[in-house]
Amino acid sequence: MLNQYETVFIMTPVLSDEQMKETVKKFENYLLEKGAEIIHQENWGLRKLAYPIAKKTSGFYHLMEFKAEPSIIKDFELQYRRDEKIMRYLTVLLDKHAIAYNEKRRNLRKEKSNNQNNQVEEIEIKKEEN
Amino acid sequence: MAQQSDIKYLTPITVEVRKKKYCRFKRSGIKFVDYKDGEFLKRFVNEQGRIFPRRLTGTSLKFQKKVAQAVKRARHLALLPFVADNLKTNQ
C-alpha cells in the first residue's frame, strides 16, 4: 500500500546555498533509493522563524510531497535526526482532502509563477521596444 | 393598573440583535485546513497565540479539531509562535 506523505524540514541558516541544495539532494536521493515517488518539491528559501530554535532566528524551509510505503517513514525520520543541519522536520500523512488541496495549491502557484514570468517577459519586450 | 403599553422607559431599550455564528469552513466549502498557511491560521489564535475556543469563532466541532491540529503543526515548524505579545498588531 502506497501512502502519500508530505514533509517539511528546516535547515540551519549557516549553510551556503550549495550546502543547502546538497542536503536537499541527500534526502531526495534517500527517498528515491527506497522506491518512493516524489510528486512535488518546494523551496521556501530563508524564512524568519516565529521563535528562535537553537539560537537561530531564521532557517531554510523545504517541502517535499511523495508517495511511499509506510515502512520507510521511520527510517526516513531517523535520517533527519542524525543530520545536524536539520533543525526541525514534520512528516504528515495526507488524506484525500489534503491531496486535493495540494493539487489546487500547486496549480495556483504555477499560474502565479507563470504570470510573473509573463510579466517579466512583457517588461523586457517593452524595454526592447523602447 | 397600568397596562403593558403604558410603561415608559427613560432610556429607549435596545434589543440586541446578535448575528448568528456560522462555521466558515462549512459555509465556504473548505475541506482541508492547511498548516503551512500561517497567516490564515492567525485568525484562529488570539494576540498571545492561544487558539480561540469554538464558542467565539463559531467553527463546527469537526473543523475546530482540524484547526487545532493545524495550529499545533504550524507551531512546531515555527510558522506560528507558541507564545507572543501583540501577534496581530505587529503585522
Backbone of each chain as ProteinMPNN parsed JSONL, in Angstrom:
{"seq_chain_A": "MLNQYETVFIMTPVLSDEQMKETVKKFENYLLEKGAEIIHQENWGLRKLAYPIAKKTSGFYHLMEFKAEPSIIKDFELQYRRDEKIMRYLTVLLDKHAIAYNEKRRNLRKEKSNNQNNQVEEIEIKKEEN", "coords_chain_A": {"N_chain_A": [[0.84, -1.212, 0.0], [0.683, 2.055, -1.015], [1.24, 5.173, 0.43], [0.436, 8.657, 0.544], [2.6, 11.221, 1.382], [3.719, 14.171, 3.098], [6.398, 16.267, 3.622], [8.058, 18.631, 5.627], [10.987, 20.414, 6.209], [13.381, 22.172, 8.238], [16.36, 23.791, 7.65], [19.571, 24.731, 8.998], [20.464, 28.227, 9.084], [23.115, 28.767, 8.603], [24.191, 27.474, 6.491], [25.604, 27.43, 3.201], [24.314, 28.318, -0.041], [24.842, 26.228, -1.762], [25.454, 24.117, -0.059], [23.008, 23.806, 1.111], [21.47, 22.943, -1.02], [22.702, 20.541, -1.497], [22.072, 19.128, 0.822], [19.305, 18.921, 0.563], [19.242, 17.383, -1.713], [20.339, 15.045, -0.757], [18.361, 14.004, 0.937], [16.392, 13.694, -0.893], [17.496, 11.803, -2.584], [17.637, 9.695, -0.814], [14.961, 9.06, -0.46], [14.278, 8.318, -3.072], [15.879, 6.127, -3.397], [14.671, 4.325, -1.698], [12.519, 3.655, -3.104], [10.48, 5.508, -3.313], [8.124, 7.797, -4.698], [8.605, 10.93, -5.832], [6.509, 13.624, -5.795], [6.222, 16.342, -5.735], [8.091, 19.336, -5.148], [9.147, 22.004, -3.084], [10.859, 24.96, -2.562], [11.161, 27.071, 0.023], [12.974, 28.871, 0.693], [15.054, 31.141, 2.64], [13.619, 31.792, 5.686], [12.089, 33.742, 8.232], [11.918, 32.644, 11.585], [9.199, 31.916, 13.82], [9.825, 31.819, 16.426], [12.924, 31.581, 18.259], [15.016, 28.834, 17.359], [17.358, 26.68, 18.584], [18.967, 28.893, 19.035], [18.883, 30.215, 16.647], [17.402, 32.522, 14.391], [16.326, 32.296, 11.935], [15.724, 30.2, 9.029], [16.253, 27.684, 6.464], [13.592, 26.614, 4.599], [12.124, 23.663, 3.371], [10.003, 21.793, 1.26], [8.578, 18.625, 0.607], [6.689, 16.43, -1.361], [5.52, 13.198, -1.458], [5.041, 9.778, -2.588], [4.952, 6.801, -0.829], [5.95, 3.66, 0.748], [4.568, 2.895, 3.927], [6.415, 1.843, 5.701], [8.948, 2.935, 5.355], [9.055, 5.394, 6.477], [9.771, 5.716, 9.148], [12.486, 5.188, 9.159], [13.298, 7.177, 7.488], [12.791, 9.484, 8.955], [14.591, 9.073, 10.926], [16.919, 9.63, 9.596], [16.714, 12.366, 9.409], [17.011, 13.064, 12.081], [19.596, 12.307, 12.53], [21.037, 14.054, 11.057], [22.737, 16.96, 11.564], [22.321, 19.359, 10.407], [19.697, 19.749, 10.092], [17.122, 21.451, 11.617], [14.439, 21.305, 12.345], [11.73, 19.066, 11.631], [8.866, 17.807, 9.888], [6.647, 15.313, 9.163], [3.798, 14.435, 7.474], [0.906, 12.405, 7.002], [-1.108, 12.399, 4.142], [-4.521, 12.936, 3.651], [-7.462, 12.342, 1.578], [-8.635, 14.826, 1.152], [-6.563, 16.552, 1.678], [-4.809, 15.903, -0.359], [-6.223, 16.738, -2.574], [-6.369, 19.44, -1.996], [-3.65, 20.134, -2.073], [-3.047, 19.722, -4.74], [-4.54, 21.708, -5.931], [-3.332, 23.942, -4.826], [-0.791, 23.731, -5.881], [-1.288, 24.142, -8.588], [-2.192, 26.752, -8.485], [0.094, 28.09, -7.634], [1.747, 27.571, -9.768], [0.446, 28.925, -11.81], [0.704, 31.489, -10.822], [3.505, 31.843, -10.863], [3.901, 31.567, -13.562], [2.502, 33.766, -14.489], [4.048, 35.77, -13.383], [6.422, 35.327, -14.748], [5.538, 35.86, -17.302], [4.927, 38.526, -17.001], [7.451, 39.562, -16.527], [8.601, 38.968, -18.969], [7.023, 40.552, -20.597], [7.728, 43.066, -19.705], [10.367, 43.074, -20.467], [10.079, 42.936, -23.186], [8.849, 45.368, -23.668], [10.893, 47.035, -22.939], [12.707, 46.463, -24.913], [11.323, 47.443, -27.085], [11.377, 50.133, -26.539]], "CA_chain_A": [[0.0, 0.0, 0.0], [1.422, 3.311, -1.044], [0.573, 6.32, 1.033], [1.003, 9.927, 0.13], [3.085, 11.976, 2.529], [4.268, 15.489, 2.836], [7.371, 16.532, 4.673], [8.672, 19.957, 5.641], [12.08, 20.471, 7.176], [14.066, 23.452, 8.36], [17.817, 23.645, 7.755], [20.182, 25.882, 9.692], [20.766, 29.321, 8.151], [24.555, 28.958, 8.4], [24.602, 26.781, 5.272], [25.647, 28.198, 1.957], [23.278, 27.872, -0.97], [25.225, 24.929, -2.31], [25.315, 23.115, 1.006], [21.589, 23.599, 1.302], [20.984, 22.112, -2.128], [23.258, 19.207, -1.272], [21.281, 18.484, 1.876], [18.019, 18.571, -0.028], [19.523, 16.292, -2.649], [20.605, 13.858, 0.033], [17.088, 13.432, 1.378], [15.688, 13.306, -2.099], [18.084, 10.537, -3.025], [17.26, 8.656, 0.137], [13.59, 8.661, -0.778], [14.263, 7.636, -4.362], [16.516, 4.837, -3.164], [13.715, 3.446, -1.024], [11.403, 3.388, -4.001], [9.404, 6.487, -3.201], [7.915, 8.599, -5.901], [8.481, 12.329, -5.408], [5.483, 14.257, -6.615], [6.346, 17.792, -5.801], [9.051, 19.924, -4.214], [9.057, 23.456, -2.994], [11.872, 25.555, -1.7], [10.629, 28.341, 0.511], [14.105, 29.768, 0.925], [15.342, 31.552, 4.011], [12.455, 32.433, 6.303], [12.199, 34.072, 9.647], [11.181, 31.727, 12.448], [8.288, 32.608, 14.737], [10.543, 31.859, 17.706], [14.254, 31.034, 17.987], [15.298, 27.416, 17.549], [18.812, 26.512, 18.703], [19.54, 30.244, 18.978], [18.813, 30.762, 15.289], [16.109, 33.174, 14.201], [15.824, 32.037, 10.588], [16.085, 28.877, 8.549], [15.841, 27.336, 5.097], [12.469, 25.676, 4.593], [11.959, 22.884, 2.146], [8.834, 20.92, 1.324], [8.561, 17.545, -0.376], [5.488, 15.608, -1.332], [5.926, 11.942, -2.092], [4.275, 8.548, -2.359], [5.904, 5.804, -0.354], [5.481, 2.642, 1.683], [4.607, 3.426, 5.297], [7.518, 1.293, 6.497], [10.21, 3.657, 5.216], [8.964, 6.71, 7.117], [10.506, 5.71, 10.419], [13.896, 5.286, 8.813], [13.495, 8.487, 6.867], [12.861, 10.48, 10.021], [15.857, 8.828, 11.624], [17.923, 10.372, 8.827], [16.583, 13.76, 9.832], [17.544, 13.233, 13.438], [21.046, 12.119, 12.505], [21.665, 15.171, 10.345], [22.708, 18.121, 12.465], [21.932, 20.559, 9.651], [18.233, 19.863, 10.158], [16.69, 21.966, 12.918], [13.091, 20.79, 12.604], [11.114, 18.38, 10.497], [7.498, 17.348, 10.129], [6.126, 14.485, 8.074], [2.394, 14.127, 7.728], [0.171, 11.582, 6.045], [-2.137, 13.223, 3.506], [-5.778, 12.264, 3.327], [-7.905, 12.688, 0.22], [-8.88, 16.264, 1.069], [-5.261, 17.207, 1.641], [-4.242, 15.689, -1.692], [-6.959, 17.633, -3.477], [-5.952, 20.808, -1.663], [-2.286, 20.348, -2.537], [-3.064, 19.843, -6.202], [-5.059, 23.041, -6.22], [-2.294, 24.883, -4.402], [0.298, 23.634, -6.851], [-1.72, 24.8, -9.824], [-2.22, 28.188, -8.222], [1.48, 28.572, -7.604], [2.254, 27.503, -11.137], [-0.146, 30.056, -12.531], [1.318, 32.708, -10.323], [4.88, 31.976, -11.369], [3.782, 31.807, -14.997], [2.117, 35.162, -14.67], [5.224, 36.597, -13.096], [7.351, 35.192, -15.873], [4.969, 36.588, -18.424], [5.09, 39.951, -16.74], [8.861, 39.877, -16.738], [8.812, 38.966, -20.413], [6.378, 41.733, -21.159], [8.555, 44.229, -19.381], [11.565, 43.016, -21.32], [9.673, 43.285, -24.546], [8.638, 46.805, -23.692], [12.216, 47.667, -22.908], [13.289, 46.334, -26.247], [10.622, 48.374, -27.974], [11.879, 51.47, -26.261]], "C_chain_A": [[0.869, 1.254, 0.0], [0.586, 4.409, -0.395], [1.201, 7.585, 0.501], [1.367, 10.744, 1.362], [3.562, 13.347, 2.088], [5.244, 15.768, 3.969], [7.953, 17.933, 4.502], [9.835, 19.888, 6.6], [12.773, 21.821, 7.119], [15.552, 23.186, 8.535], [18.404, 24.898, 8.396], [20.553, 26.961, 8.669], [22.258, 29.504, 7.891], [25.044, 28.312, 7.11], [24.705, 27.761, 4.104], [24.572, 27.627, 1.031], [23.573, 26.463, -1.482], [25.033, 23.815, -1.294], [23.854, 22.767, 1.21], [21.053, 22.665, 0.222], [21.466, 20.684, -1.97], [22.417, 18.436, -0.266], [19.936, 18.038, 1.328], [18.179, 17.352, -0.922], [19.677, 14.976, -1.893], [19.296, 13.184, 0.448], [16.254, 12.968, 0.202], [16.181, 11.932, -2.563], [17.688, 9.394, -2.109], [15.872, 8.126, -0.189], [13.549, 7.84, -2.059], [14.844, 6.233, -4.218], [15.528, 3.832, -2.593], [12.468, 3.228, -1.88], [10.236, 4.336, -3.851], [9.309, 7.287, -4.493], [7.686, 10.041, -5.458], [7.55, 13.052, -6.368], [5.777, 15.728, -6.815], [7.387, 18.273, -4.797], [8.901, 21.43, -4.233], [10.178, 23.935, -2.106], [11.376, 26.926, -1.273], [11.746, 29.338, 0.786], [14.285, 30.101, 2.394], [14.143, 32.305, 4.575], [12.743, 32.74, 7.756], [11.381, 33.079, 10.453], [10.306, 32.538, 13.409], [8.89, 32.712, 16.139], [11.908, 31.232, 17.464], [14.337, 29.53, 18.252], [16.811, 27.279, 17.547], [19.541, 27.839, 18.475], [19.608, 30.822, 17.566], [17.43, 31.386, 15.096], [15.565, 32.992, 12.778], [16.265, 30.641, 10.15], [15.625, 28.665, 7.123], [14.727, 26.304, 5.181], [12.453, 24.92, 3.272], [10.795, 21.91, 2.319], [8.92, 19.856, 0.244], [7.259, 16.77, -0.22], [5.828, 14.32, -2.057], [4.972, 10.806, -1.752], [5.261, 7.493, -1.919], [5.21, 4.757, 0.499], [5.556, 3.216, 3.092], [5.841, 2.989, 6.081], [8.783, 2.138, 6.42], [10.221, 4.968, 6.002], [9.806, 6.784, 8.386], [11.997, 5.917, 10.149], [14.229, 6.664, 8.254], [13.619, 9.569, 7.938], [14.11, 10.307, 10.856], [16.979, 9.59, 10.931], [17.91, 11.858, 9.202], [17.28, 13.972, 11.169], [19.058, 13.112, 13.448], [21.753, 13.316, 11.893], [21.577, 16.436, 11.199], [22.37, 19.416, 11.742], [20.425, 20.794, 9.709], [17.828, 20.332, 11.559], [15.33, 21.402, 13.311], [12.62, 20.014, 11.39], [9.705, 17.985, 10.883], [7.067, 16.547, 8.912], [4.68, 14.156, 8.404], [1.83, 13.265, 6.602], [-0.948, 12.436, 5.464], [-3.392, 12.388, 3.267], [-6.296, 12.809, 1.993], [-8.175, 14.186, 0.068], [-7.565, 17.021, 0.925], [-4.649, 17.077, 0.253], [-4.901, 16.628, -2.696], [-6.506, 19.077, -3.266], [-4.565, 21.102, -2.232], [-2.218, 20.513, -4.046], [-3.503, 21.234, -6.621], [-3.984, 24.101, -5.952], [-1.152, 24.926, -5.421], [-0.056, 24.382, -8.136], [-1.728, 26.308, -9.664], [-0.823, 28.776, -8.288], [2.071, 28.614, -9.01], [1.756, 28.703, -11.928], [0.535, 31.353, -12.14], [2.704, 32.913, -10.923], [4.86, 32.211, -12.874], [3.466, 33.259, -15.28], [3.303, 36.082, -14.454], [6.215, 36.551, -14.247], [6.857, 35.994, -17.065], [5.169, 38.081, -18.255], [6.524, 40.384, -17.011], [9.147, 39.968, -18.232], [8.243, 40.225, -21.054], [7.218, 42.978, -20.935], [9.783, 44.262, -20.281], [11.235, 43.431, -22.748], [9.507, 44.797, -24.676], [9.963, 47.547, -23.739], [12.849, 47.631, -24.293], [12.656, 47.322, -27.22], [11.155, 49.791, -27.793], [13.292, 51.634, -26.814]], "O_chain_A": [[1.678, 1.472, 0.902], [-0.611, 4.541, -0.648], [2.351, 7.589, 0.063], [0.551, 10.933, 2.265], [3.771, 13.63, 0.908], [4.939, 15.529, 5.138], [8.292, 18.359, 3.398], [9.693, 19.357, 7.701], [12.754, 22.513, 6.102], [15.964, 22.459, 9.439], [17.815, 25.978, 8.344], [20.91, 26.652, 7.533], [22.637, 30.313, 7.045], [26.168, 28.56, 6.675], [23.997, 28.766, 4.036], [23.999, 26.573, 1.306], [22.678, 25.628, -1.615], [24.53, 22.735, -1.605], [23.495, 21.613, 1.447], [20.295, 21.734, 0.496], [20.742, 19.734, -2.269], [22.092, 17.265, -0.463], [19.482, 16.924, 1.589], [17.373, 16.423, -0.896], [19.204, 13.93, -2.338], [19.14, 11.969, 0.33], [15.512, 11.989, 0.286], [15.398, 11.038, -2.884], [17.436, 8.275, -2.557], [15.633, 6.919, -0.196], [12.881, 6.809, -2.132], [14.367, 5.28, -4.834], [15.538, 2.654, -2.948], [11.477, 2.673, -1.408], [9.113, 3.999, -4.225], [10.268, 7.425, -5.253], [6.697, 10.341, -4.79], [7.771, 13.087, -7.579], [5.607, 16.281, -7.901], [7.544, 17.687, -3.725], [8.575, 22.038, -5.252], [10.418, 23.385, -1.031], [11.194, 27.823, -2.096], [11.491, 30.507, 1.076], [13.742, 29.431, 3.273], [13.708, 33.316, 4.023], [13.542, 32.07, 8.41], [10.277, 32.711, 10.053], [10.621, 33.676, 13.759], [8.513, 33.578, 16.929], [12.048, 30.422, 16.547], [13.799, 29.026, 19.239], [17.474, 27.716, 16.606], [20.579, 27.895, 17.817], [20.31, 31.803, 17.324], [16.424, 30.858, 15.569], [14.478, 33.473, 12.457], [17.071, 29.991, 10.815], [14.736, 29.357, 6.627], [14.906, 25.238, 5.771], [12.731, 25.474, 2.209], [10.625, 21.293, 3.371], [9.287, 20.144, -0.895], [6.798, 16.496, 0.888], [6.371, 14.355, -3.162], [4.215, 10.86, -0.783], [6.296, 7.301, -2.558], [4.063, 4.921, 0.916], [6.495, 3.94, 3.42], [6.267, 3.673, 7.011], [9.616, 2.074, 7.324], [11.274, 5.583, 6.172], [10.465, 7.788, 8.655], [12.668, 6.707, 10.815], [15.291, 7.228, 8.516], [14.458, 10.463, 7.831], [14.629, 11.267, 11.425], [17.874, 10.129, 11.582], [18.952, 12.506, 9.295], [18.033, 14.928, 11.357], [19.73, 13.734, 14.269], [22.925, 13.565, 12.174], [20.488, 16.916, 11.515], [22.156, 20.449, 12.376], [19.94, 21.887, 9.415], [18.152, 19.689, 12.557], [15.101, 21.063, 14.472], [13.052, 20.267, 10.265], [9.389, 17.847, 12.064], [7.113, 17.031, 7.782], [4.379, 13.657, 9.489], [2.213, 13.379, 5.438], [-1.657, 13.119, 6.202], [-3.324, 11.274, 2.748], [-5.642, 13.637, 1.359], [-7.972, 14.752, -1.007], [-7.459, 17.985, 0.168], [-4.043, 18.02, -0.257], [-4.241, 17.226, -3.545], [-6.289, 19.827, -4.218], [-4.327, 22.17, -2.796], [-1.449, 21.321, -4.569], [-2.934, 21.851, -7.522], [-3.77, 25.017, -6.745], [-0.63, 25.985, -5.768], [0.746, 25.137, -8.688], [-1.332, 27.049, -10.564], [-0.59, 29.813, -8.909], [2.783, 29.544, -9.387], [2.515, 29.393, -12.61], [0.889, 32.185, -12.976], [3.037, 33.99, -11.418], [5.684, 32.954, -13.407], [4.049, 33.896, -16.157], [3.54, 37.026, -15.209], [6.768, 37.568, -14.666], [7.613, 36.695, -17.738], [5.519, 38.802, -19.189], [6.779, 41.417, -17.63], [9.821, 40.883, -18.707], [8.861, 40.864, -21.906], [7.398, 43.814, -21.821], [10.185, 45.311, -20.785], [11.979, 44.154, -23.411], [9.952, 45.415, -25.643], [10.135, 48.531, -24.46], [13.431, 48.605, -24.772], [13.326, 47.942, -28.047], [11.354, 50.535, -28.754], [13.888, 52.703, -26.677]]}, "seq_chain_B": "MAQQSDIKYLTPITVEVRKKKYCRFKRSGIKFVDYKDGEFLKRFVNEQGRIFPRRLTGTSLKFQKKVAQAVKRARHLALLPFVADNLKTNQ", "coords_chain_B": {"N_chain_B": [[-54.61, 49.842, 37.204], [-51.595, 49.763, 35.482], [-51.211, 49.349, 32.024], [-49.41, 47.148, 29.804], [-48.576, 48.571, 27.567], [-48.485, 51.096, 28.52], [-46.258, 51.518, 29.986], [-43.419, 53.461, 30.321], [-40.132, 54.084, 29.286], [-37.184, 55.589, 30.543], [-34.797, 55.632, 29.188], [-34.467, 54.584, 25.883], [-35.053, 51.198, 25.279], [-32.638, 48.952, 24.167], [-32.668, 46.439, 21.91], [-30.751, 43.74, 21.609], [-29.469, 42.516, 18.685], [-28.168, 39.691, 17.79], [-25.726, 38.53, 15.56], [-25.982, 35.5, 13.898], [-23.736, 32.922, 14.582], [-21.501, 31.168, 12.428], [-20.062, 28.294, 10.832], [-17.154, 28.834, 9.24], [-15.79, 27.16, 7.563], [-17.551, 25.223, 6.736], [-19.371, 26.802, 5.423], [-17.921, 27.984, 3.344], [-16.972, 25.805, 2.1], [-14.449, 24.662, 2.551], [-12.247, 21.99, 2.836], [-9.942, 21.119, 3.88], [-7.654, 22.027, 6.327], [-4.935, 24.024, 6.126], [-1.727, 23.633, 7.396], [0.468, 24.977, 6.629], [-0.062, 27.52, 6.036], [0.427, 30.151, 7.654], [-0.55, 32.744, 7.988], [-3.284, 32.555, 7.54], [-4.044, 30.911, 9.635], [-3.721, 32.565, 11.73], [-6.067, 33.826, 12.205], [-7.382, 32.244, 13.926], [-6.228, 32.314, 16.356], [-5.472, 34.099, 19.375], [-4.107, 37.312, 20.405], [-1.995, 36.551, 21.957], [-1.344, 34.179, 20.915], [-2.861, 32.017, 21.542], [-5.203, 29.387, 20.902], [-8.393, 30.219, 19.695], [-11.507, 29.576, 21.341], [-14.25, 27.479, 20.316], [-16.686, 28.605, 20.852], [-16.375, 31.269, 20.405], [-15.498, 31.626, 17.762], [-17.289, 30.179, 16.285], [-16.807, 27.976, 14.782], [-17.396, 24.675, 13.555], [-17.425, 21.564, 15.349], [-16.059, 19.505, 14.042], [-14.306, 20.89, 12.356], [-12.997, 22.512, 14.122], [-11.345, 20.791, 15.463], [-9.606, 20.171, 13.426], [-8.503, 22.644, 12.883], [-7.191, 23.127, 15.294], [-5.305, 21.091, 15.23], [-3.854, 21.884, 12.988], [-2.84, 24.373, 13.792], [-1.149, 23.566, 15.804], [0.699, 22.06, 14.403], [1.777, 24.055, 12.813], [2.988, 25.574, 14.751], [5.019, 23.888, 15.571], [6.654, 23.952, 13.349], [7.6, 26.468, 13.496], [6.11, 28.43, 12.251], [4.066, 29.638, 13.445], [3.997, 31.31, 16.595], [4.512, 29.85, 19.879], [4.005, 31.274, 22.2], [3.285, 34.76, 22.346], [3.531, 38.369, 22.144], [1.261, 40.818, 21.177], [0.628, 39.672, 18.639], [-0.891, 40.16, 16.368], [-0.914, 42.887, 15.91], [1.587, 43.549, 15.177], [1.974, 42.756, 12.574]], "CA_chain_B": [[-53.38, 49.12, 36.874], [-51.01, 50.201, 34.213], [-51.104, 48.286, 31.029], [-48.054, 46.932, 29.276], [-48.222, 49.609, 26.597], [-48.353, 52.376, 29.194], [-44.956, 51.644, 30.639], [-42.483, 54.243, 29.517], [-38.755, 53.961, 29.747], [-36.418, 56.828, 30.458], [-33.893, 55.448, 28.052], [-35.038, 53.564, 24.996], [-34.386, 49.903, 25.443], [-32.018, 48.444, 22.935], [-32.742, 44.988, 21.779], [-29.534, 43.289, 20.937], [-29.671, 41.526, 17.633], [-26.865, 39.045, 17.584], [-25.563, 37.802, 14.307], [-25.793, 34.083, 14.172], [-22.398, 32.467, 14.204], [-21.522, 30.038, 11.493], [-18.75, 27.685, 10.621], [-16.705, 29.368, 7.952], [-15.304, 26.08, 6.694], [-18.714, 24.586, 6.131], [-20.031, 27.727, 4.512], [-17.157, 28.222, 2.117], [-16.615, 24.538, 1.472], [-13.041, 24.281, 2.721], [-12.264, 20.649, 3.427], [-8.657, 20.807, 4.493], [-7.035, 23.188, 6.962], [-3.524, 23.925, 5.789], [-0.852, 24.084, 8.479], [1.572, 25.752, 6.058], [-0.522, 28.891, 5.82], [0.431, 30.772, 8.977], [-1.373, 33.959, 8.005], [-4.68, 32.139, 7.66], [-4.266, 30.334, 10.954], [-3.702, 33.648, 12.718], [-7.445, 34.212, 12.513], [-7.94, 31.35, 14.934], [-5.493, 32.454, 17.614], [-5.565, 35.461, 19.882], [-2.866, 38.097, 20.334], [-0.912, 35.83, 22.629], [-1.065, 32.939, 20.195], [-3.711, 30.912, 22.012], [-6.277, 29.032, 19.963], [-9.706, 30.68, 20.118], [-12.487, 28.498, 21.532], [-15.304, 27.331, 19.33], [-17.833, 29.464, 21.158], [-16.108, 32.604, 19.89], [-15.357, 31.671, 16.308], [-18.429, 29.535, 15.65], [-16.377, 26.834, 13.977], [-18.005, 23.411, 13.961], [-16.503, 20.683, 16.086], [-15.232, 18.766, 13.091], [-13.221, 21.713, 11.834], [-12.202, 23.026, 15.232], [-10.3, 19.795, 15.706], [-8.613, 20.276, 12.359], [-7.809, 23.914, 13.087], [-6.278, 22.96, 16.42], [-4.196, 20.266, 14.747], [-3.055, 22.671, 12.052], [-2.104, 25.389, 14.555], [-0.069, 22.901, 16.538], [1.739, 21.71, 13.427], [2.429, 25.294, 12.406], [3.863, 25.969, 15.851], [6.2, 23.025, 15.543], [7.512, 24.381, 12.249], [7.941, 27.878, 13.739], [5.325, 29.335, 11.407], [3.3, 30.385, 14.445], [4.675, 31.205, 17.882], [3.78, 29.211, 20.977], [3.525, 32.43, 22.948], [3.729, 36.001, 21.73], [2.835, 39.587, 22.52], [0.841, 41.606, 20.019], [0.86, 38.87, 17.439], [-1.582, 40.676, 15.179], [-0.654, 44.309, 15.65], [2.915, 43.707, 14.569], [1.923, 42.546, 11.134]], "C_chain_B": [[-52.858, 49.538, 35.495], [-50.909, 49.04, 33.249], [-49.69, 48.237, 30.459], [-47.608, 48.089, 28.38], [-48.014, 50.962, 27.263], [-46.978, 52.592, 29.806], [-44.012, 52.406, 29.733], [-41.086, 54.131, 30.122], [-38.062, 55.309, 29.613], [-35.441, 56.778, 29.296], [-34.483, 54.376, 27.161], [-34.298, 52.238, 25.144], [-33.837, 49.437, 24.105], [-32.097, 46.929, 22.937], [-31.536, 44.539, 20.966], [-29.883, 42.25, 19.877], [-28.305, 40.92, 17.342], [-26.851, 38.355, 16.244], [-25.344, 36.34, 14.641], [-24.405, 33.659, 13.709], [-22.511, 31.306, 13.231], [-20.105, 29.507, 11.344], [-18.25, 28.096, 9.248], [-16.212, 28.276, 7.003], [-16.467, 25.424, 5.974], [-19.323, 25.514, 5.089], [-19.249, 27.901, 3.217], [-16.623, 26.932, 1.497], [-15.143, 24.174, 1.521], [-13.017, 22.927, 3.418], [-10.973, 20.327, 4.149], [-8.05, 22.086, 5.069], [-5.522, 23.06, 6.814], [-2.66, 24.463, 6.928], [0.291, 24.948, 7.955], [1.216, 27.226, 5.903], [-0.668, 29.605, 7.17], [-0.486, 31.974, 9.069], [-2.846, 33.624, 8.2], [-4.971, 31.655, 9.074], [-4.282, 31.401, 12.038], [-5.1, 34.113, 13.077], [-8.011, 33.375, 13.655], [-7.147, 31.366, 16.225], [-5.614, 33.9, 18.085], [-4.187, 36.134, 19.849], [-1.678, 37.367, 20.948], [-0.582, 34.512, 21.938], [-1.872, 31.751, 20.684], [-4.828, 30.655, 21.01], [-7.615, 29.522, 20.53], [-10.643, 29.501, 20.328], [-13.577, 28.567, 20.469], [-16.441, 28.318, 19.57], [-17.607, 30.888, 20.676], [-16.076, 32.641, 18.369], [-16.537, 31.04, 15.583], [-18.07, 28.347, 14.777], [-17.032, 25.544, 14.477], [-16.952, 22.498, 14.58], [-15.518, 19.992, 15.15], [-14.04, 19.605, 12.651], [-12.398, 22.344, 12.942], [-11.047, 22.081, 15.535], [-9.194, 19.946, 14.676], [-7.819, 21.565, 12.49], [-6.763, 23.763, 14.187], [-5.052, 22.169, 15.995], [-3.252, 21.088, 13.862], [-2.229, 23.722, 12.787], [-0.921, 24.746, 15.26], [1.061, 22.497, 15.602], [2.511, 22.948, 13.011], [3.381, 25.78, 13.496], [5.146, 25.161, 15.835], [7.182, 23.497, 14.479], [7.873, 25.869, 12.35], [7.27, 28.82, 12.742], [4.416, 30.189, 12.277], [4.061, 30.271, 15.759], [3.845, 30.418, 18.893], [3.182, 30.285, 21.868], [4.068, 33.683, 22.281], [3.029, 37.171, 22.41], [2.47, 40.298, 21.223], [1.1, 40.892, 18.7], [0.274, 39.525, 16.201], [-1.249, 42.128, 14.863], [0.696, 44.527, 14.99], [2.859, 43.636, 13.062], [1.124, 43.615, 10.417]], "O_chain_B": [[-53.595, 49.64, 34.515], [-50.57, 47.915, 33.615], [-48.897, 49.164, 30.62], [-46.459, 48.528, 28.415], [-47.442, 51.873, 26.663], [-46.591, 53.721, 30.106], [-43.82, 52.07, 28.564], [-40.922, 54.091, 31.341], [-38.326, 56.069, 28.681], [-35.282, 57.734, 28.538], [-34.955, 53.353, 27.657], [-33.069, 52.189, 25.133], [-34.494, 49.523, 23.068], [-31.642, 46.255, 23.861], [-31.349, 44.914, 19.809], [-30.518, 41.235, 20.165], [-27.428, 41.541, 16.742], [-27.808, 37.693, 15.842], [-24.603, 36.002, 15.564], [-23.964, 33.988, 12.608], [-23.496, 30.567, 13.225], [-19.116, 30.161, 11.675], [-18.843, 27.753, 8.225], [-16.218, 28.455, 5.785], [-16.396, 25.111, 4.785], [-19.736, 25.078, 4.014], [-19.827, 27.959, 2.132], [-15.91, 26.964, 0.494], [-14.64, 23.468, 0.647], [-13.667, 22.728, 4.444], [-10.908, 19.38, 4.934], [-7.947, 23.1, 4.379], [-4.911, 22.114, 7.31], [-2.833, 25.599, 7.369], [1.002, 25.58, 8.736], [2.084, 28.067, 5.669], [-1.755, 29.652, 7.746], [-1.124, 32.203, 10.096], [-3.563, 34.313, 8.926], [-6.023, 31.957, 9.638], [-4.794, 31.173, 13.134], [-5.306, 34.723, 14.126], [-9.003, 33.755, 14.277], [-7.364, 30.525, 17.098], [-5.833, 34.809, 17.283], [-3.225, 35.573, 19.323], [-0.532, 37.532, 20.531], [0.352, 33.814, 22.334], [-1.61, 30.612, 20.297], [-5.329, 31.572, 20.359], [-7.933, 29.273, 21.693], [-10.585, 28.526, 19.579], [-13.779, 29.593, 19.821], [-17.073, 28.803, 18.632], [-18.568, 31.647, 20.55], [-16.574, 33.587, 17.758], [-16.769, 31.322, 14.407], [-18.932, 27.777, 14.108], [-17.2, 25.353, 15.681], [-15.753, 22.655, 14.353], [-14.321, 19.907, 15.423], [-12.913, 19.114, 12.578], [-11.231, 22.678, 12.736], [-9.929, 22.508, 15.824], [-8.008, 19.862, 14.996], [-6.614, 21.589, 12.241], [-5.619, 24.198, 14.05], [-3.92, 22.51, 16.339], [-2.029, 20.999, 13.974], [-1.064, 23.945, 12.457], [0.171, 25.312, 15.306], [2.236, 22.579, 15.96], [3.734, 22.914, 12.869], [4.445, 26.328, 13.206], [6.232, 25.697, 16.059], [8.395, 23.45, 14.681], [8.391, 26.452, 11.398], [7.804, 29.884, 12.428], [4.043, 31.304, 11.911], [4.703, 29.253, 16.016], [2.623, 30.333, 18.773], [2.012, 30.22, 22.243], [5.165, 33.678, 21.723], [2.064, 36.99, 23.152], [3.272, 40.368, 20.291], [1.707, 41.439, 17.779], [0.857, 39.461, 15.119], [-1.294, 42.552, 13.708], [0.928, 45.542, 14.334], [3.581, 44.342, 12.358], [0.993, 43.571, 9.194]]}, "name": "protein", "num_of_chains": 2, "seq": "MLNQYETVFIMTPVLSDEQMKETVKKFENYLLEKGAEIIHQENWGLRKLAYPIAKKTSGFYHLMEFKAEPSIIKDFELQYRRDEKIMRYLTVLLDKHAIAYNEKRRNLRKEKSNNQNNQVEEIEIKKEENMAQQSDIKYLTPITVEVRKKKYCRFKRSGIKFVDYKDGEFLKRFVNEQGRIFPRRLTGTSLKFQKKVAQAVKRARHLALLPFVADNLKTNQ"}
